[in-house]
Amino acid sequence: MSVGVPIKILHDAEGHVITLESVDGEVYRGKLVEAEDNMNVHMANLIMTTREGRTVNMDSIYIRGSKIRFFILPDMLKNSPMIRRPQGAKGITAITARGGKASFIRSTVAGRGMRGAPRGGAMPKRGRM
């Protein structure tokens, strides 16, 4: 099974300071030591902020991936090769995150087949229906 782009970006964030919110509402900000493919993370030198707003300094913590609501990653990861969009060749639309490869293929074969025809391939007869 291959690893998706979000997990690869999370691995790129290893060694950087990140912010993480758990499903319990606690916020952790510290250095990401290791991230696993199932989103389990090991963080070090962090500050935990509870739901009530109290802060606690911690040396390290290990958080299960299913208990994580979201990550805030450093802005420098915008330049990561995993986020860059491929540049389109002359006359070819770039494949973007929205629509993806299937949309690109559909646009290149437009006009072929029976697009817009009813199911089963039956063409409507002349006159009223």
FIMIRO-256793 format. One record per residue: x, y, z of N, C-alpha, C in turn; residue number from 1. Coordinates in steps of 0.02 Angstrom, whole numbers, plus 32768, in hexadecimal, padded with zeros to 4 digits. Example, Ala and Ser with C-alpha at 12.3 -4.5 7.8 and 13.67 -1.06 7.14 Angstrom:
REM residues 2
NODE   nxx   nyy   nzz  caxx  cayy  cazz   cxx   cyy   czz  resi
NODE  8294  7EE4  8186  8267  7F1F  8186  8294  7F5B  8186     1
NODE  8282  7F90  8162  82AC  7FCB  8165  8285  8002  818A     2
//
This chain:
REM residues 129
NODE   nxx   nyy   nzz  caxx  cayy  cazz   cxx   cyy   czz  resi
NODE  802A  7FC5  8000  8000  8000  8000  802C  803E  8000     1
NODE  801D  806E  7FD5  8048  80A9  7FD1  802F  80DE  8002     2
NODE  805D  810B  8013  804F  8140  8043  8036  817D  801D     3
NODE  8003  819E  8037  7FE6  81D9  8016  8010  8217  8020     4
NODE  7FFE  824B  7FFB  8022  828B  7FFD  8020  82AB  8043     5
NODE  7FE6  82AD  8066  7FE7  82CC  80A9  8018  82AB  80D9     6
NODE  801D  8269  80D5  804C  8245  8101  8094  8256  80EE     7
NODE  80A2  825B  80AE  80E6  826D  8098  80F8  82B3  80B0     8
NODE  80C8  82E1  80AE  80D5  8325  80C6  80E0  8325  8111     9
NODE  80BB  82FB  8135  80C5  82F5  817D  810B  82DB  818C    10
NODE  8123  82AB  8164  8168  8292  816C  819B  82C9  815D    11
NODE  818C  82F4  812D  81B8  832D  811D  81BD  835D  8157    12
NODE  818A  8360  8182  8189  838E  81BA  81B2  8375  81F6    13
NODE  81CB  8338  81F2  81F3  831D  8229  8230  834A  8235    14
NODE  823C  8359  8274  8273  8385  8287  825F  83CE  828C    15
NODE  8222  83DF  8279  820A  8424  827B  81D7  842C  82B4    16
NODE  81CA  846A  82C7  8198  8478  82FA  8153  8479  82D9    17
NODE  8126  8452  82F5  80E2  844E  82DB  80B0  845B  8314    18
NODE  8072  8466  8302  803C  846B  8332  800A  8434  8321    19
NODE  7FEF  8415  8354  7FC1  83DC  834C  7F87  83E6  837B    20
NODE  7F4B  83DA  8363  7F10  83DB  8390  7EF4  8395  8394    21
NODE  7EE7  837F  83D1  7ECB  833C  83DB  7E7E  8340  83D9    22
NODE  7E5F  8307  83D5  7E16  8305  83D4  7DF9  831B  8417    23
NODE  7E22  831A  844B  7E0C  8331  848E  7E0F  837D  8494    24
NODE  7E2B  839F  8461  7E30  83E8  8464  7E71  8402  847F    25
NODE  7E9F  83D6  8490  7EE1  83EB  84A9  7F0D  83FD  846D    26
NODE  7F37  8430  8476  7F63  8448  8441  7FAB  843B  8457    27
NODE  7FD2  841C  842B  8018  840D  8438  8042  8432  8405    28
NODE  8075  8456  841D  80A3  8479  83EF  80EA  8466  8403    29
NODE  810E  8448  83D4  8152  8433  83E1  8173  8413  83A4    30
NODE  81AE  83F7  83AF  81D4  83DA  8379  81B9  8394  8368    31
NODE  81AC  8389  8328  8195  8348  8311  81D2  831B  8308    32
NODE  81D9  82E9  8333  8213  82BC  8330  8207  8287  82FB    33
NODE  81CC  8268  82FC  81BE  8232  82CC  8173  8230  82BD    34
NODE  8162  8221  8280  811D  8217  826B  8119  81D3  8249    35
NODE  80E6  81AD  825B  80DC  816B  823C  80A7  8170  8206    36
NODE  80A3  813D  81DC  8073  813D  81A5  802A  813E  81BC    37
NODE  801D  8127  81F9  7FD8  8128  8213  7FCC  8168  823C    38
NODE  7FF8  819A  8235  7FF5  81DC  8254  8004  81DC  829E    39
NODE  801C  81A5  82BB  8036  81A8  82FF  8072  81D6  82FE    40
NODE  8079  8202  832F  80B0  8231  8330  80D4  8230  8373    41
NODE  8116  823C  8370  813F  8245  83AB  8159  828C  83A9    42
NODE  814A  82B3  83DD  815F  82F9  83E0  818B  8303  841E    43
NODE  81B7  8335  841A  81E4  8345  8452  81E5  8390  845F    44
NODE  81FA  83A3  849C  8200  83E9  84B0  81C2  8410  849E    45
NODE  818A  83FD  84BB  814B  841A  84A7  8126  843C  84E0    46
NODE  80F6  8464  84CC  80C9  8484  84FB  8083  846B  84EA    47
NODE  8061  8451  851D  801C  843A  8515  7FEE  846F  8533    48
NODE  7FBB  8482  850D  7F89  84B0  8526  7F48  8489  852D    49
NODE  7F2C  8488  8569  7EEF  8463  8575  7EB3  848A  855A    50
NODE  7E79  846B  855B  7E3C  848C  8544  7E2C  84C9  856E    51
NODE  7E3F  84C7  85AE  7E32  84FF  85DB  7E64  8538  85D3    52
NODE  7E9A  852D  85AC  7ECC  8561  85A0  7F0B  855B  85CA    53
NODE  7F0E  8529  85F4  7F49  851E  861E  7F81  8500  85F3    54
NODE  7FC0  8517  85FD  7FF8  84FD  85D5  8024  84D1  8601    55
NODE  803F  849D  85E2  806B  846E  8603  80A7  8461  85D6    56
NODE  80E4  8467  85F0  8120  8457  85CA  812D  840C  85D0    57
NODE  813D  83EC  8598  814B  83A4  8597  818B  8396  8571    58
NODE  81AF  8362  8586  81EC  834E  8563  81DC  832A  8522    59
NODE  81AE  82F9  8526  819A  82D5  84E9  8156  82B6  84F3    60
NODE  8137  82A5  84BB  80F5  8286  84BC  80ED  825C  847D    61
NODE  80C6  8227  8482  80B5  81FD  8449  8069  81FE  8444    62
NODE  804F  8212  840A  8007  8218  8401  7FF0  81EA  83C9    63
NODE  7FBC  81C5  83D6  7F9F  8197  83A5  7F7D  81BF  836E    64
NODE  7F85  81A8  8330  7F6B  81CB  82F6  7F1F  81D5  82F6    65
NODE  7EFA  81A5  8311  7EB1  81AB  8312  7E99  81DF  8344    66
NODE  7EC5  81F8  836F  7EB3  822A  83A1  7EC6  8270  838C    67
NODE  7EDC  8278  834D  7EF2  82B9  8333  7EBB  82D7  8308    68
NODE  7EA9  8315  8316  7E77  8338  82ED  7E98  8358  82B1    69
NODE  7ECE  8380  82BB  7EF1  839E  8283  7F37  83B3  8297    70
NODE  7F61  83C0  8264  7FA5  83D8  826D  7FAA  841E  824F    71
NODE  7FD5  8447  826B  7FE9  8486  824B  8034  847E  823F    72
NODE  8047  847D  81FF  808C  8471  81EC  80AE  84B3  81D9    73
NODE  80F1  84B5  81DA  8114  84F3  81C9  8107  8509  8181    74
NODE  8108  854B  8175  80FC  8566  8133  8131  8552  8101    75
NODE  816D  8543  8119  81A4  8530  80EB  8194  84F0  80C5    76
NODE  8165  84C8  80DC  8153  848B  80B9  812A  8498  807A    77
NODE  8117  84D8  806F  80F6  84E9  8030  8123  84DB  7FF5    78
NODE  8165  84DE  8000  8196  84D2  7FCB  81A8  8488  7FC5    79
NODE  8187  845E  7FEA  8194  8416  7FE7  8184  83FB  7FA1    80
NODE  81AB  83CC  7F88  819C  83B0  7F46  8158  838E  7F43    81
NODE  813D  8378  7F7C  80FC  8357  7F7C  80C2  8387  7F71    82
NODE  80CD  83C8  7F7F  8097  83F9  7F78  8099  841C  7F35    83
NODE  80D2  841F  7F16  80D8  8443  7ED7  80AB  8424  7EA2    84
NODE  808A  844F  7E7B  8060  8437  7E44  808C  842F  7E06    85
NODE  8082  83FA  7DE1  80AA  83F1  7DA4  8099  8426  7D71    86
NODE  80CB  8440  7D4E  80C0  8472  7D1B  80A9  844F  7CDB    87
NODE  8075  8469  7CBD  805A  844A  7C81  8085  8458  7C44    88
NODE  8088  8429  7C17  80AC  8432  7BD9  8082  845E  7BAB    89
NODE  809F  8476  7B75  807B  84A3  7B48  803E  8480  7B2C    90
NODE  8004  84A0  7B36  7FC6  8484  7B1C  7FA6  844F  7B47    91
NODE  7FC4  843E  7B80  7FA8  840B  7BAC  7F99  842B  7BEF    92
NODE  7F5E  8420  7C09  7F4B  843B  7C49  7F71  8418  7C81    93
NODE  7F88  843F  7CB3  7FAB  8422  7CEC  7F79  83FA  7D16    94
NODE  7F90  83C3  7D31  7F66  839A  7D5C  7F6A  83BA  7DA1    95
NODE  7F31  83D0  7DBB  7F31  83F2  7DFB  7F12  83C6  7E30    96
NODE  7F12  83DF  7E6E  7EF6  83B8  7EA5  7EAB  83B0  7E9C    97
NODE  7E8A  83E0  7E7C  7E42  83DB  7E72  7E35  83BE  7E2D    98
NODE  7E16  8385  7E2A  7E07  8366  7DEA  7E37  832D  7DDC    99
NODE  7E77  8339  7DE5  7EA9  8306  7DE0  7EB1  82E9  7D9A   100
NODE  7ECF  82AE  7D98  7EE1  828E  7D5A  7EA3  827A  7D31   101
NODE  7E6F  8263  7D53  7E32  824D  7D2F  7E13  8288  7D0A   102
NODE  7E12  82C2  7D29  7DF6  82FD  7D08  7E1F  830F  7CCB   103
NODE  7E60  8309  7CD1  7E8E  8318  7C99  7E80  82E9  7C5F   104
NODE  7E79  82A9  7C6D  7E6D  8277  7C39  7E29  8284  7C18   105
NODE  7DF6  8294  7C40  7DB4  82A2  7C25  7DB6  82DD  7BF5   106
NODE  7DDE  8310  7C06  7DE0  834B  7BDB  7E02  833C  7B98   107
NODE  7E30  830D  7B97  7E53  82FD  7B59  7E2B  82D1  7B2A   108
NODE  7DF9  82AD  7B45  7DD2  8280  7B1A  7D8B  829B  7B11   109
NODE  7D7F  82DA  7B21  7D3C  82F6  7B19  7D26  82F2  7AD1   110
NODE  7CE7  82E2  7AC7  7CCC  82DD  7A84  7CCB  8296  7A6A   111
NODE  7CEA  8268  7A8D  7CE7  8223  7A78  7CB0  81FF  7A9E   112
NODE  7C96  81CC  7A83  7C65  81A4  7AA5  7C20  81C3  7AA5   113
NODE  7BF7  81B0  7AD5  7BB1  81C7  7AD7  7BA5  81F0  7B15   114
NODE  7BD0  821F  7B23  7BC7  824A  7B5D  7B86  8270  7B58   115
NODE  7B5F  8271  7B8C  7B20  8294  7B8C  7AE6  8269  7B76   116
NODE  7AF3  822E  7B5B  7ABD  8202  7B45  7A9F  81DF  7B82   117
NODE  7A61  81C9  7B7D  7A43  81A5  7BB6  7A66  8162  7BC1   118
NODE  7A5B  8146  7BFB  7A79  8106  7C0C  7A63  80D0  7BDC   119
NODE  7A8D  80A0  7BD1  7A7D  8068  7BA5  7A8B  8077  7B5D   120
NODE  7A9E  80B4  7B4E  7AB1  80C5  7B0A  7A78  80D3  7ADC   121
NODE  7A3A  80D0  7AF4  7A00  80DB  7AC8  79FC  8125  7AB8   122
NODE  79F8  8134  7A78  79F2  8179  7A62  79A8  818B  7A5F   123
NODE  7997  81C9  7A72  7950  81DC  7A6F  7937  81DE  7A27   124
NODE  78F7  81CD  7A1E  78D9  81CD  79DC  78C4  8213  79CA   125
NODE  78B9  821C  798A  78A3  825E  7973  785D  826D  798B   126
NODE  784D  82AC  7990  780A  82BF  79A4  7803  82C5  79EF   127
NODE  77C5  82C3  7A06  77B8  82CB  7A4D  77C6  828B  7A73   128
NODE  77D3  8294  7AB2  77E0  825A  7ADD  77A8  8250  7B0D   129
//
